[in-house]
Each structure stands twice: as structure tokens, then as C-alpha cells.
């Protein structure tokens, strides 16, 4: 019995084919692929916010790698720093489908705008089955909602042709659509403001 237990414990079970098969069964079109990516991203960021104390002092790349590792764990073809017009932060592929995301730690709004331009004019193609993406803001500042509001205002100011979808005024995330500079087609982006501020006052008492 002991030898059987040792043999069982030492046998590695590869769950990746099962996860990929499950993912494949749920994806019949590009919209299904995007929904699967966005659903998983929502779950990942929700858990990040709940455990924000663990992300203090981490770099942009470290936080991004955390997100990508969770996608990989569920069978997604997720990669970091892939060369697509440059070194894009997050690339998720499934067959011919592609979803890209650029991420920035919020230092100032010029830094956010630089990341936005990288996603739109450098990395993304705006082509069919590649026309959805995300812009991630790793926000270590207080009052995340004010950052979302200010970021929307700046997008309206600097990109007047960009359409901002109807949004809940209490929601930190929102969507935009605009003509892609390369393809001329509509390019859809979800902006995620991820509040990671952590400064508990009880530890000073």
C-alpha cells in the first residue's frame, strides 16, 4: 500500500489539456473569446484588490506577470513582452484570435497617455478578430474613482473622436471605441482602474 501511495504521489497529472479543452468548448467566435478573457481578468483583478497588501513595492512587470500567470493556469495562451509592433505587456491568443493589453502604474496622466498611445498606435492592429483590448491602470493612489473620472476627461479632451460608452458614475472601469489609426476600423478598449492602495492607519496606533 505504501509503494502505491508513493507512486500516486509522484505521478504528475497534466491538467492543461483538460483546461484547454474546456476553454475550446466555450469559444465559437471572437466575441466568445473576448468574453472569456474579460471574465477571467475581472476575477483576477478582483482578487488582486482584495489582497492589495501583497503588491506594495512591486514593479509594473511583476504585477503584469502575476496577471499573465493566472491566465496561463486556466489554459489561455498568454504571454508578456511579446514583439507585436513593440514589446506589448499582455498578449492573449487563441487560434487566430488576439487580445492585447497595455499596463501602467499610475504616476501621472502623461504616463497613462503614453501607455494609451502605445496600445493604439504601436501594438494593436485593429484588424478583424484583433479589435478588442484593454488598458490597465495599476493605481496605488488614494481615491481611485477620481483617477477614473480624470482619465475619462483627458481622453475626451485629447481624443475628441473617441466615443466613451455609457457608464455608471461609481464604476472604476469604462469602455471606449474609436477608429483605429492603422486599420480604420472600430477599435474597442476596456479601461480597468485597479486600486492597489494600502496604508492601514491602525498600525500606527
C-alpha positions as CSV (number, residue, x, y, z in Angstrom):
1,X,0.0,0.0,0.0
2,X,2.8,2.3,0.9
3,X,4.5,1.8,-2.5
4,X,1.2,2.5,-4.3
5,X,0.8,5.8,-2.3
6,X,4.3,6.9,-3.2
7,X,3.7,6.0,-6.8
8,X,0.5,8.0,-6.9
9,X,2.0,11.0,-5.1
10,X,4.9,11.1,-7.5
11,X,2.8,10.8,-10.7
12,X,2.3,14.2,-12.3
13,X,-1.1,14.8,-13.8
14,X,-1.1,17.4,-16.6
15,X,-4.4,19.3,-16.4
16,X,-3.6,21.7,-19.2
17,X,-5.2,19.6,-22.0
18,X,-8.4,19.4,-19.9
19,X,-8.4,23.2,-19.3
20,X,-7.7,23.9,-22.9
21,X,-10.5,21.6,-24.0
22,X,-12.9,23.3,-21.6
23,X,-11.9,26.7,-22.9
24,X,-12.2,25.5,-26.5
25,X,-15.8,24.2,-25.9
26,X,-16.9,27.6,-24.7
27,X,-15.4,29.6,-27.7
28,X,-17.2,29.6,-31.0
29,X,-16.4,33.1,-32.2
30,X,-14.2,36.1,-31.4
31,X,-16.9,37.6,-29.1
32,X,-16.8,34.4,-27.0
33,X,-13.0,34.6,-26.8
34,X,-13.1,38.3,-25.6
35,X,-15.9,37.4,-23.1
36,X,-13.8,34.6,-21.7
37,X,-10.7,36.9,-21.4
38,X,-12.6,39.7,-19.8
39,X,-14.4,37.4,-17.3
40,X,-11.1,35.9,-16.2
41,X,-9.5,39.3,-16.0
42,X,-12.3,40.6,-13.8
43,X,-11.8,37.6,-11.4
44,X,-8.0,38.2,-11.3
45,X,-8.2,41.9,-10.6
46,X,-10.9,41.4,-8.0
47,X,-8.6,39.0,-6.1
48,X,-5.7,41.5,-6.5
49,X,-7.7,44.3,-5.0
50,X,-8.7,42.1,-2.0
51,X,-5.1,41.2,-1.4
52,X,-3.5,44.6,-2.4
53,X,-1.1,44.5,0.6
54,X,0.9,41.8,-1.3
55,X,1.5,44.1,-4.3
56,X,3.1,47.0,-2.4
57,X,6.6,47.8,-3.9
58,X,6.1,45.6,-6.9
59,X,7.1,46.7,-10.3
60,X,4.9,47.1,-13.3
61,X,6.3,43.9,-14.9
62,X,5.9,41.9,-11.6
63,X,2.2,42.8,-11.4
64,X,1.7,42.1,-15.1
65,X,3.4,38.7,-14.7
66,X,1.0,37.9,-11.9
67,X,-2.0,38.5,-14.2
68,X,-0.5,36.5,-17.0
69,X,0.4,33.5,-14.8
70,X,-3.3,33.3,-13.8
71,X,-4.4,33.3,-17.4
72,X,-1.8,30.5,-18.2
73,X,-3.1,28.5,-15.3
74,X,-6.5,28.3,-16.9
75,X,-5.3,27.3,-20.3
76,X,-5.1,30.7,-22.1
77,X,-2.2,31.4,-24.5
78,X,-1.0,34.4,-22.5
79,X,2.4,36.0,-22.9
80,X,4.3,39.0,-21.7
81,X,6.6,41.4,-23.6
82,X,5.8,39.8,-27.0
83,X,7.0,41.6,-30.1
84,X,3.9,42.9,-31.8
85,X,4.9,46.3,-33.1
86,X,7.0,46.5,-29.9
87,X,7.0,44.8,-26.6
88,X,3.4,44.6,-25.6
89,X,2.6,44.0,-21.9
90,X,-0.1,41.3,-22.3
91,X,-0.9,39.2,-25.4
92,X,-3.6,36.6,-25.3
93,X,-4.1,34.4,-28.3
94,X,-6.5,31.6,-29.2
95,X,-6.2,30.2,-32.7
96,X,-6.4,33.3,-35.0
97,X,-7.9,35.5,-32.2
98,X,-5.8,38.1,-30.5
99,X,-6.4,40.4,-27.5
100,X,-3.8,42.9,-26.3
101,X,-3.5,44.9,-23.1
102,X,-1.1,47.6,-22.0
103,X,-0.5,48.3,-18.3
104,X,0.8,51.3,-16.5
105,X,1.4,52.2,-12.8
106,X,-0.3,55.5,-12.3
107,X,2.4,58.0,-11.7
108,X,0.9,60.9,-13.7
109,X,-1.5,61.3,-16.5
110,X,1.2,61.9,-19.1
111,X,2.5,58.4,-18.3
112,X,-1.0,57.0,-18.8
113,X,-1.4,58.8,-22.1
114,X,1.9,57.4,-23.2
115,X,0.7,53.8,-22.5
116,X,-2.6,54.6,-24.2
117,X,-0.7,55.7,-27.4
118,X,1.4,52.6,-27.2
119,X,-1.6,50.3,-27.2
120,X,-3.4,52.2,-30.0
121,X,-0.7,53.3,-32.4
122,X,2.1,50.8,-31.8
123,X,0.9,47.4,-30.7
124,X,-2.7,46.8,-31.8
125,X,-3.7,46.2,-35.4
126,X,-7.4,46.9,-35.3
127,X,-8.0,44.1,-37.7
128,X,-10.9,41.6,-37.6
129,X,-10.6,39.2,-34.7
130,X,-8.0,41.5,-33.2
131,X,-10.1,44.6,-32.5
132,X,-10.6,44.3,-28.7
133,X,-8.1,45.1,-26.0
134,X,-7.6,46.7,-22.5
135,X,-5.8,49.4,-20.8
136,X,-4.8,48.5,-17.2
137,X,-4.1,51.2,-14.6
138,X,-2.2,49.9,-11.5
139,X,-3.4,52.5,-9.1
140,X,-1.5,52.9,-5.8
141,X,-3.0,56.3,-5.1
142,X,-6.0,57.1,-2.8
143,X,-9.4,57.8,-4.3
144,X,-9.3,55.6,-7.3
145,X,-12.7,56.9,-8.6
146,X,-11.2,60.4,-9.0
147,X,-8.5,58.9,-11.2
148,X,-11.1,57.2,-13.4
149,X,-13.0,60.5,-13.7
150,X,-9.9,62.5,-14.6
151,X,-8.7,59.9,-17.1
152,X,-12.0,60.0,-18.9
153,X,-11.9,63.8,-19.0
154,X,-8.4,63.7,-20.5
155,X,-9.4,61.2,-23.1
156,X,-12.3,63.4,-24.1
157,X,-10.0,66.4,-24.3
158,X,-7.1,64.9,-26.3
159,X,-9.2,62.4,-28.4
160,X,-12.5,64.2,-29.3
161,X,-13.3,61.5,-31.9
162,X,-13.2,58.8,-29.3
163,X,-16.5,57.5,-28.0
164,X,-16.9,56.7,-24.4
165,X,-19.7,54.1,-23.7
166,X,-22.4,54.9,-21.2
167,X,-21.0,54.2,-17.7
168,X,-22.0,54.1,-14.0
169,X,-20.6,57.1,-12.2
170,X,-19.5,54.9,-9.4
171,X,-17.7,52.4,-11.6
172,X,-13.9,52.5,-11.9
173,X,-13.9,50.8,-15.3
174,X,-15.3,52.0,-18.6
175,X,-15.2,51.3,-22.4
176,X,-14.2,53.3,-25.4
177,X,-14.4,52.9,-29.1
178,X,-12.6,54.8,-31.8
179,X,-11.3,54.5,-35.4
180,X,-8.0,52.6,-35.4
181,X,-5.2,54.6,-36.9
182,X,-3.9,51.6,-38.9
183,X,-7.0,49.7,-40.0
184,X,-9.6,52.5,-39.9
185,X,-11.9,50.0,-38.3
186,X,-13.6,50.4,-34.8
187,X,-11.2,49.5,-32.0
188,X,-12.8,48.7,-28.6
189,X,-10.9,49.1,-25.4
190,X,-11.9,48.5,-21.8
191,X,-10.1,50.7,-19.3
192,X,-9.5,49.0,-15.9
193,X,-8.5,51.1,-12.9
194,X,-7.2,48.6,-10.4
195,X,-7.0,50.2,-6.9
196,X,-4.0,48.7,-5.0
197,X,-3.5,51.5,-2.4
198,X,-2.7,50.1,1.0
199,X,-1.9,52.3,4.0
200,X,-3.8,51.0,7.1
201,X,-3.9,53.5,9.9
202,X,-4.3,51.0,12.7
203,X,-0.7,50.0,12.6
204,X,0.3,53.5,13.8
205,X,-1.8,53.2,16.9
